[in-house]
Amino acid sequence: MKFDAIPSGVYPELIYPPYKSTLKRGPTQPLLRIRADQPVQDNLVPSPCILLPNDMDLTAHGNGAPLGEKIVVTGRVVDEDGKPVRNSLLEVWQCNSAGRYWHKKDQHDAPLDPNFYGIGKMMTDDDGRYRFVTIKPGPYPWGNHDKAWRPAHIHFSLFGNVYAQRLVTQMYFPSDPLFDYDPIFQSIPDLAARQRLVSRYSLEHTDSDKMLGYEFDIVLRGRDATPMGL
């Protein structure tokens, strides 16, 4: 398997000064490129048995309905030629509708929701499509400066069909007023690439009066690649 080179400006720099923590964790020495065949030849074939009941419905993990706006997110995972990435593991995680993660390190003042843990996983189908139900996450403060708030987002981890397609990224929601102030979103230099991280509202996938639908298509490597999330 071969991939076109990812154009400059699609991936963020590993050190981006407006995103302050990258100054401490980003590599300061030149990166070494390993020219090995394994990452583009070895197939990743996870077993469907790793999926648990309700993994694709993040609203069904508690003893009742979680608080917030219920949504459905769907899309296709494809390669640079538009061919579906089939039977591939996709994981998601997010904060709740109040902007708080179910994690001991998140101790800000927003309430936890006992019926929402914010984690899920699924497999793409033969057309590369995925679908899950969740609650629209809220924005939250994150300490980059005294007025730093993250736009609403969902984290995605994709394994592709070979190691070279591995991607960790973030999905955002349309017309968020925080985009212009968020150094994580702005760390992607190319405007068109940045917009590939923004989902689109879908009337087709909206489920009657139950939940709004959003589409988020993902390209793994090559032309029109979906940017990684820092």
Backbone as numpy.savetxt, mean C-alpha at the origin, in Angstrom:
# Nx Ny Nz CAx CAy CAz Cx Cy Cz
13.04 -14.16 -17.10 12.20 -12.98 -17.10 13.08 -11.74 -17.10
12.71 -10.76 -17.91 13.44 -9.51 -17.97 12.50 -8.34 -17.68
13.05 -7.28 -17.12 12.26 -6.08 -16.82 12.95 -4.87 -17.42
12.16 -3.94 -17.93 12.71 -2.65 -18.33 13.21 -1.91 -17.10
14.18 -1.03 -17.31 14.67 -0.23 -16.20 13.57 0.71 -15.70
13.51 0.90 -14.40 12.52 1.82 -13.82 13.04 3.24 -14.02
12.25 4.10 -14.66 12.74 5.46 -14.96 13.12 6.23 -13.70
14.04 7.14 -13.86 14.45 8.01 -12.76 13.26 8.84 -12.28
13.16 8.99 -10.97 12.09 9.80 -10.40 10.90 9.02 -9.92
10.83 7.71 -10.23 9.69 6.89 -9.81 9.86 6.44 -8.37
11.06 5.99 -8.02 11.31 5.57 -6.65 11.86 6.75 -5.85
11.48 6.88 -4.60 12.03 7.97 -3.77 13.50 7.73 -3.44
14.21 8.82 -3.20 15.58 8.68 -2.70 15.53 8.08 -1.29
16.53 7.27 -0.97 16.55 6.61 0.33 16.83 7.60 1.47
17.43 8.72 1.14 17.57 9.82 2.10 16.88 11.04 1.50
15.83 11.49 2.18 15.04 12.63 1.72 14.89 13.56 2.91
15.70 14.62 3.00 15.78 15.43 4.22 14.45 15.92 4.80
13.43 16.30 3.98 12.16 16.70 4.60 11.51 15.58 5.41
11.81 14.33 5.07 11.35 13.17 5.85 12.50 12.85 6.81
12.44 13.42 8.02 13.61 13.54 8.88 14.22 12.21 9.29
13.43 11.17 9.50 14.01 9.92 9.97 14.87 9.24 8.92
14.71 9.60 7.62 15.57 8.99 6.61 17.02 9.44 6.76
17.24 10.59 7.41 18.61 11.05 7.63 19.36 10.11 8.56
18.63 9.41 9.43 19.25 8.51 10.40 19.32 7.08 9.88
18.38 6.69 9.04 18.32 5.28 8.65 18.74 5.02 7.21
18.83 6.08 6.38 19.19 5.88 4.99 20.66 5.54 4.82
21.00 4.73 3.82 22.41 4.36 3.60 23.21 5.55 3.10
24.41 5.70 3.62 25.28 6.81 3.22 26.39 6.37 2.27
26.56 5.07 2.10 27.54 4.54 1.16 26.84 4.17 -0.14
27.57 4.18 -1.28 26.96 3.79 -2.56 26.40 2.38 -2.49
25.25 2.18 -3.11 24.63 0.85 -3.12 25.38 -0.08 -4.06
25.39 -1.34 -3.73 26.01 -2.37 -4.56 24.92 -3.15 -5.28
25.02 -3.21 -6.58 24.04 -3.96 -7.37 24.53 -5.39 -7.56
23.68 -6.33 -7.17 24.01 -7.75 -7.33 23.42 -8.24 -8.63
24.26 -8.67 -9.53 23.78 -9.17 -10.82 23.64 -10.68 -10.73
22.50 -11.11 -10.24 22.24 -12.54 -10.09 20.94 -12.88 -10.78
20.83 -14.10 -11.25 19.64 -14.53 -11.98 18.48 -14.90 -11.06
18.79 -15.29 -9.84 17.76 -15.84 -8.96 16.56 -14.91 -8.76
16.75 -13.59 -8.51 15.58 -12.75 -8.24 14.58 -12.67 -9.38
15.00 -12.95 -10.63 14.06 -12.86 -11.74 13.65 -14.23 -12.26
14.16 -15.30 -11.69 13.83 -16.64 -12.17 13.05 -17.46 -11.15
13.28 -17.24 -9.88 12.62 -18.05 -8.86 11.17 -17.64 -8.68
10.28 -18.56 -8.86 8.86 -18.29 -8.66 8.51 -18.30 -7.19
7.64 -17.38 -6.79 7.10 -17.36 -5.43 5.68 -17.90 -5.51
5.44 -19.02 -4.87 4.12 -19.66 -4.96 3.62 -19.95 -3.54
3.05 -18.94 -2.86 2.53 -19.18 -1.52 1.29 -20.06 -1.57
1.10 -20.83 -0.53 -0.06 -21.71 -0.49 -1.30 -20.95 -0.03
-2.44 -21.17 -0.68 -3.68 -20.53 -0.22 -4.06 -20.88 1.21
-3.44 -21.93 1.78 -3.79 -22.32 3.14 -3.33 -21.30 4.17
-2.50 -20.34 3.78 -2.08 -19.30 4.72 -3.20 -18.29 4.98
-4.25 -18.31 4.15 -5.36 -17.38 4.34 -6.29 -17.89 5.42
-6.71 -16.99 6.29 -7.62 -17.31 7.37 -9.00 -16.74 7.08
-10.04 -17.25 7.73 -11.37 -16.68 7.53 -11.38 -15.18 7.82
-12.01 -14.44 6.97 -12.17 -12.97 7.10 -10.89 -12.19 6.85
-9.84 -12.83 6.31 -8.64 -12.08 5.98 -8.91 -10.99 4.95
-9.93 -11.20 4.11 -10.26 -10.22 3.07 -11.35 -9.25 3.52
-11.79 -9.37 4.77 -12.77 -8.44 5.33 -12.26 -7.94 6.67
-11.61 -6.79 6.64 -10.99 -6.24 7.84 -12.03 -5.74 8.83
-13.30 -5.67 8.42 -14.36 -5.22 9.31 -14.98 -6.36 10.10
-14.50 -7.59 9.87 -15.15 -8.76 10.47 -14.24 -9.47 11.47
-13.32 -8.75 12.10 -12.37 -9.38 13.01 -12.77 -9.26 14.48
-13.74 -8.42 14.79 -14.12 -8.22 16.19 -15.45 -8.86 16.51
-16.03 -8.41 17.61 -17.33 -8.93 18.03 -18.49 -8.10 17.51
-18.18 -7.03 16.79 -19.21 -6.16 16.23 -18.63 -5.34 15.10
-19.43 -4.46 14.54 -18.98 -3.63 13.43 -18.04 -2.53 13.93
-16.93 -2.30 13.24 -16.04 -1.21 13.63 -16.65 0.14 13.27
-16.15 1.19 13.90 -16.60 2.54 13.63 -15.94 3.07 12.36
-16.66 3.92 11.64 -16.06 4.56 10.48 -16.78 4.25 9.18
-16.21 4.77 8.10 -16.79 4.64 6.77 -16.34 3.33 6.13
-17.27 2.43 5.90 -16.95 1.13 5.31 -16.70 1.30 3.82
-15.63 0.71 3.33 -15.28 0.82 1.91 -14.85 -0.54 1.37
-14.85 -0.68 0.06 -14.27 -1.83 -0.61 -13.17 -1.33 -1.53
-12.03 -2.01 -1.51 -10.88 -1.65 -2.33 -10.59 -2.82 -3.26
-10.45 -2.52 -4.54 -10.17 -3.57 -5.52 -9.25 -3.03 -6.59
-8.66 -3.90 -7.36 -7.78 -3.48 -8.43 -7.08 -4.68 -9.03
-6.19 -4.42 -9.99 -5.42 -5.48 -10.64 -3.94 -5.27 -10.36
-3.23 -6.37 -10.19 -1.78 -6.37 -10.09 -1.25 -6.93 -11.40
-0.45 -6.12 -12.11 0.04 -6.53 -13.43 1.54 -6.26 -13.52
2.17 -6.82 -14.58 3.56 -6.51 -14.85 3.64 -5.35 -15.84
4.84 -5.02 -16.28 5.04 -3.85 -17.13 4.35 -3.98 -18.49
4.03 -5.19 -18.91 3.34 -5.41 -20.17 1.82 -5.52 -20.00
1.33 -5.29 -18.77 -0.09 -5.39 -18.51 -0.59 -6.80 -18.30
0.32 -7.76 -18.19 -0.09 -9.14 -17.96 -0.37 -9.35 -16.47
-1.41 -10.09 -16.14 -1.76 -10.26 -14.72 -0.70 -11.00 -13.93
-0.48 -10.54 -12.70 0.37 -11.25 -11.75 -0.58 -12.15 -10.95
-0.60 -13.43 -11.29 -1.62 -14.35 -10.80 -1.20 -15.04 -9.50
-2.22 -15.37 -8.69 -2.02 -16.23 -7.52 -0.84 -15.75 -6.67
-0.85 -14.46 -6.40 0.25 -13.82 -5.69 -0.26 -13.24 -4.38
0.57 -13.33 -3.34 0.19 -12.88 -2.01 0.24 -11.35 -1.92
-0.80 -10.79 -1.34 -0.90 -9.35 -1.11 -1.35 -9.15 0.33
-0.61 -8.33 1.09 -0.95 -8.03 2.48 -1.24 -6.54 2.62
-2.16 -6.21 3.52 -2.48 -4.80 3.78 -2.51 -4.55 5.28
-2.18 -3.31 5.67 -2.36 -2.90 7.06 -2.62 -1.40 7.09
-3.30 -0.95 8.15 -3.72 0.45 8.21 -4.14 0.82 9.63
-4.31 2.12 9.85 -4.88 2.59 11.11 -6.40 2.55 11.05
-7.05 2.83 12.17 -8.51 2.83 12.19 -9.06 4.18 11.72
-10.36 4.36 11.82 -10.99 5.58 11.31 -10.61 6.81 12.11
-10.10 6.62 13.33 -9.66 7.74 14.16 -8.19 8.06 13.96
-7.49 7.26 13.13 -6.09 7.52 12.87 -5.14 6.86 13.84
-5.51 5.70 14.40 -4.62 5.02 15.33 -4.44 3.56 14.93
-3.18 3.10 14.98 -2.86 1.72 14.67 -3.04 0.83 15.90
-3.39 -0.41 15.63 -3.47 -1.42 16.69 -2.06 -1.93 16.96
-1.25 -1.11 17.60 0.15 -1.44 17.85 0.61 -0.71 19.11
1.39 -1.38 19.92 1.77 -0.82 21.21 2.60 0.45 21.08
3.26 0.66 19.95 4.06 1.87 19.78 3.23 3.08 19.39
1.99 2.86 18.99 1.11 3.99 18.66 0.32 4.35 19.91
0.73 5.43 20.55 0.13 5.83 21.82 -0.48 7.23 21.76
-0.80 7.74 20.56 -1.35 9.09 20.52 -2.81 9.06 20.94
-3.43 10.23 21.08 -4.67 10.36 21.82 -5.91 9.79 21.14
-5.82 9.43 19.89 -6.99 8.87 19.20 -7.38 7.53 19.84
-8.68 7.20 19.85 -9.11 5.96 20.49 -8.81 4.72 19.65
-8.58 3.62 20.32 -8.55 2.32 19.66 -9.98 1.84 19.43
-10.16 1.06 18.38 -11.46 0.45 18.10 -11.34 -1.04 18.39
-12.05 -1.56 19.41 -11.89 -2.98 19.77 -12.34 -3.93 18.67
-13.03 -3.42 17.65 -13.51 -4.27 16.57 -12.74 -4.06 15.27
-11.57 -3.42 15.35 -10.80 -3.19 14.13 -9.31 -3.29 14.42
-8.65 -4.29 13.80 -7.22 -4.50 13.99 -6.40 -3.96 12.82
-7.01 -3.78 11.66 -6.35 -3.14 10.53 -5.34 -3.98 9.79
-5.53 -5.30 9.74 -4.61 -6.16 8.99 -5.42 -7.14 8.13
-4.88 -7.47 6.97 -5.54 -8.42 6.09 -4.58 -8.97 5.06
-4.98 -10.04 4.41 -4.18 -10.60 3.32 -5.08 -11.36 2.36
-4.59 -11.53 1.14 -5.39 -12.17 0.10 -4.46 -12.63 -1.02
-5.01 -13.39 -1.97 -4.28 -13.80 -3.17 -4.94 -13.15 -4.38
-4.12 -12.76 -5.36 -4.69 -12.29 -6.62 -5.28 -13.48 -7.37
-6.30 -13.20 -8.19 -6.93 -14.28 -8.96 -6.24 -14.44 -10.31
-6.84 -15.22 -11.21 -6.21 -15.50 -12.51 -6.13 -14.27 -13.40
-6.88 -13.23 -13.08 -6.80 -11.98 -13.83 -5.92 -10.95 -13.09
-5.27 -11.37 -12.01 -4.46 -10.46 -11.22 -5.25 -9.55 -10.31
-6.54 -9.83 -10.16 -7.40 -8.94 -9.38 -7.42 -9.35 -7.90
-7.56 -8.33 -7.05 -7.72 -8.53 -5.61 -8.92 -7.70 -5.16
-9.41 -8.00 -3.96 -10.54 -7.25 -3.41 -10.56 -7.45 -1.90
-10.76 -6.36 -1.14 -10.95 -6.50 0.30 -11.88 -5.40 0.80
-12.47 -5.66 1.95 -13.39 -4.72 2.60 -12.71 -4.18 3.85
-12.87 -2.89 4.09 -12.21 -2.29 5.25 -12.95 -1.02 5.68
-12.34 -0.27 6.57 -12.81 1.04 7.01 -11.84 2.09 6.48
-12.35 3.19 5.98 -11.44 4.23 5.49 -10.62 4.76 6.66
-9.28 4.70 6.53 -8.43 5.16 7.64 -8.48 6.66 7.81
-8.20 7.12 9.01 -8.13 8.54 9.28 -6.71 9.06 9.17
-6.53 10.37 9.02 -5.19 10.95 9.10 -4.67 10.90 10.53
-3.37 11.04 10.71 -2.82 11.01 12.08 -1.54 11.83 12.15
-1.24 12.37 13.33 0.03 13.09 13.52 1.18 12.10 13.63
2.36 12.51 13.11 3.46 11.53 13.13 4.80 12.12 13.54
4.83 13.37 14.01 6.01 13.88 14.68 7.14 14.35 13.79
6.95 14.39 12.46 8.02 14.90 11.61 8.28 16.39 11.90
7.23 17.12 12.25 7.32 18.47 12.82 6.03 18.70 13.60
5.85 19.85 14.18 4.75 20.02 15.15 3.36 20.03 14.51
3.27 20.18 13.18 1.97 20.13 12.50 1.95 19.05 11.41
2.76 18.03 11.59 2.87 16.98 10.58 1.76 15.95 10.75
0.92 15.81 9.73 -0.15 14.81 9.71 -0.04 14.02 8.41
-0.17 12.70 8.52 -0.16 11.85 7.34 -1.52 11.87 6.65
-1.54 11.92 5.31 -2.81 11.72 4.61 -3.35 10.32 4.88
-4.65 10.14 4.74 -5.23 8.80 4.90 -4.58 7.85 3.89
-4.21 6.66 4.34 -3.52 5.73 3.44 -3.66 4.31 3.96
-3.44 3.37 3.06 -3.39 1.94 3.37 -2.05 1.41 2.87
-1.35 0.65 3.71 -0.07 0.05 3.33 -0.32 -1.25 2.57
0.47 -1.45 1.51 0.38 -2.67 0.70 1.76 -3.34 0.68
1.77 -4.65 0.83 2.96 -5.46 0.64 2.64 -6.51 -0.43
3.41 -6.50 -1.53 3.16 -7.41 -2.64 4.39 -8.25 -2.90
4.18 -9.55 -3.17 5.27 -10.47 -3.37 5.49 -10.82 -4.83
4.53 -10.49 -5.69 4.69 -10.78 -7.11 4.81 -12.26 -7.38
5.36 -12.59 -8.54 5.60 -14.00 -8.90 7.07 -14.37 -8.85
7.96 -13.36 -8.79 9.40 -13.60 -8.62 9.91 -12.56 -7.63
11.09 -12.81 -7.06 11.62 -11.93 -6.03 11.79 -10.49 -6.52
12.13 -10.32 -7.78 12.38 -8.98 -8.31 11.13 -8.11 -8.34
9.96 -8.71 -8.18 8.71 -7.94 -8.20 8.27 -7.50 -6.81
9.02 -7.81 -5.79 8.65 -7.46 -4.42 8.45 -5.95 -4.30
7.34 -5.55 -3.66 7.04 -4.12 -3.52 6.29 -3.88 -2.21
6.72 -2.86 -1.48 5.98 -2.33 -0.34 5.64 -0.88 -0.66
4.36 -0.53 -0.60 3.94 0.80 -1.01 2.73 1.26 -0.20
2.16 2.39 -0.58 1.01 2.95 0.12 -0.03 3.41 -0.90
-1.28 3.22 -0.56 -2.40 3.70 -1.38 -3.05 4.88 -0.69
-3.25 5.96 -1.43 -3.88 7.16 -0.89 -5.28 7.33 -1.50
-6.00 8.31 -0.98 -7.37 8.57 -1.44 -7.42 9.89 -2.21
-8.35 10.00 -3.15 -8.36 11.18 -4.03 -8.55 12.49 -3.27
-7.89 13.54 -3.79 -8.10 14.93 -3.37 -7.83 15.17 -1.89
-6.86 14.49 -1.33 -6.54 14.70 0.08 -5.80 16.02 0.25
-6.26 16.93 1.12 -5.60 18.22 1.27 -4.22 18.13 1.90
-3.85 16.98 2.45 -2.55 16.83 3.10 -1.44 16.43 2.13
-1.77 16.11 0.87 -0.74 15.68 -0.08 0.42 16.67 -0.17
0.09 17.96 -0.27 1.13 18.97 -0.48 2.05 19.14 0.72
1.65 18.62 1.86 2.42 18.82 3.09 3.08 17.55 3.60
2.92 16.47 2.87 3.40 15.17 3.34 4.72 14.81 2.66
5.85 14.79 3.39 7.13 14.50 2.73 7.26 13.06 2.26
6.49 12.14 2.79 6.55 10.77 2.29 5.97 10.71 0.89
4.78 11.32 0.70 4.18 11.38 -0.62 5.04 12.21 -1.57
5.55 13.33 -1.09 6.33 14.24 -1.94 7.74 13.73 -2.23
8.18 12.68 -1.54 9.53 12.17 -1.77 9.68 11.51 -3.13
8.57 11.23 -3.81 8.61 10.68 -5.17 8.72 11.86 -6.13
9.85 12.04 -6.80 10.06 13.25 -7.59 9.10 13.42 -8.76
8.77 12.33 -9.45 7.98 12.42 -10.66 6.49 12.55 -10.34
5.86 13.62 -10.82 4.45 13.88 -10.50 3.54 12.76 -10.99
3.76 12.28 -12.20 2.91 11.22 -12.74 3.05 9.95 -11.91
4.27 9.63 -11.49 4.48 8.44 -10.65 3.79 8.62 -9.31
3.87 9.82 -8.75 3.22 10.11 -7.47 1.72 9.86 -7.56
1.12 10.27 -8.66 -0.33 10.11 -8.81 -0.73 8.64 -8.95
0.22 7.78 -9.31 -0.10 6.35 -9.40 -0.33 5.73 -8.03
-0.03 6.47 -6.96 -0.31 5.99 -5.61 -1.70 6.40 -5.12
-2.43 7.17 -5.91 -3.74 7.67 -5.51 -4.83 6.79 -6.13
-5.66 6.21 -5.29 -6.77 5.39 -5.78 -7.81 6.27 -6.46
-8.75 5.65 -7.11 -9.84 6.39 -7.74 -11.18 5.85 -7.27
-12.12 6.75 -7.09 -13.46 6.33 -6.70 -14.08 5.50 -7.82
-14.79 4.45 -7.46 -15.40 3.57 -8.44 -16.89 3.40 -8.14
-17.71 3.95 -9.03 -19.15 3.74 -8.90 -19.49 2.27 -9.14
-18.75 1.65 -10.06 -19.01 0.24 -10.38 -18.85 -0.65 -9.16
-17.84 -0.39 -8.35 -17.55 -1.26 -7.21 -18.19 -0.78 -5.91
-18.84 0.38 -5.95 -19.62 0.82 -4.79 -20.77 -0.16 -4.58
-20.95 -0.59 -3.36 -21.96 -1.61 -3.05 -23.20 -0.94 -2.47
-24.10 -0.53 -3.36 -25.40 0.03 -2.98 -25.21 1.11 -1.91
-25.95 0.98 -0.80 -25.81 1.93 0.30 -24.93 1.39 1.42
-24.15 0.33 1.12 -23.35 -0.32 2.16 -21.94 0.23 2.25
-21.29 0.46 1.10 -19.90 0.92 1.14 -19.49 1.50 -0.20
-18.65 2.54 -0.14 -18.08 3.14 -1.33 -16.96 2.25 -1.88
-16.77 2.32 -3.20 -15.75 1.53 -3.86 -14.57 2.36 -4.33
-13.36 1.81 -4.19 -12.15 2.46 -4.69 -11.34 1.44 -5.48
-10.72 1.91 -6.57 -9.86 1.06 -7.39 -8.41 1.52 -7.26
-7.52 0.54 -7.16 -6.09 0.84 -7.05 -5.34 -0.25 -7.80
-4.90 0.08 -9.02 -4.13 -0.87 -9.83 -2.65 -0.71 -9.55
-1.92 -1.81 -9.61 -0.51 -1.82 -9.22 0.31 -2.47 -10.33
1.39 -1.81 -10.74 2.32 -2.34 -11.74 3.62 -2.69 -11.03
4.03 -3.94 -11.13 5.24 -4.40 -10.46 6.43 -4.32 -11.41
7.28 -3.31 -11.19 8.53 -3.07 -11.93 8.27 -2.56 -13.35
9.37 -2.12 -13.97 9.34 -1.75 -15.37 8.57 -0.48 -15.69
8.01 -0.42 -16.89 7.28 0.75 -17.35 6.07 1.01 -16.47
5.85 2.27 -16.13 4.71 2.68 -15.32 4.67 1.98 -13.97
5.82 1.65 -13.43 5.88 0.95 -12.14 5.22 1.78 -11.04
4.53 1.09 -10.15 4.01 1.73 -8.96 5.17 2.04 -8.03
5.29 3.28 -7.56 6.43 3.62 -6.68 6.38 2.87 -5.36
7.56 2.65 -4.79 7.63 2.09 -3.44 7.27 3.17 -2.43
6.85 2.75 -1.24 6.60 3.68 -0.16 7.75 3.66 0.82
8.23 4.82 1.22 9.34 4.87 2.16 8.95 4.28 3.51
